[in-house]
Amino acid sequence: MADVFSKHKRSQVMAAIRSRGNKDTEMKLASILRSARIAGWRRHQPLSGHPDFVFPRQRLAIFVDGCFWHGCRWHCRMPKENREYWRRKIAGNSARDRRTTRLLRTRGWRVLRIWGHALASPETVVARIISELDTAPRRCNHTPSKK
């Protein structure tokens, strides 16, 4: 069936649709964190780059990057149609990811990026997260009193 919109109009319609995140992978990681009894994380925090998970006390931001949208070298398969558009789009996403990681690090955050395909090995994901949390500098919630 032919599209009812012109190519230009279809582009406008699609551009107006805003993503609501990678809910399936986010929910999978949330399940992994709960199963491993890892606490202290938050979602939907107002932080540059909109990390999927944040451990505020340890200043750790976690992003779950989908293989297609973020250009996984093992699983990203470019569509045959409009190949150059998709190459530029995914390269732009990867560049934005690098900028976001740099920005957060300059602001004192540690950043962990997990590929969506890695969620198939929960033990490995848990080990990486625990390793990052264990090496995080400890912050206390109070300031010492001055005498």
Order of alpha helices (4+ residues) and beta strands (2+ residues): alpha-alpha-beta-beta-alpha-alpha-beta-alpha
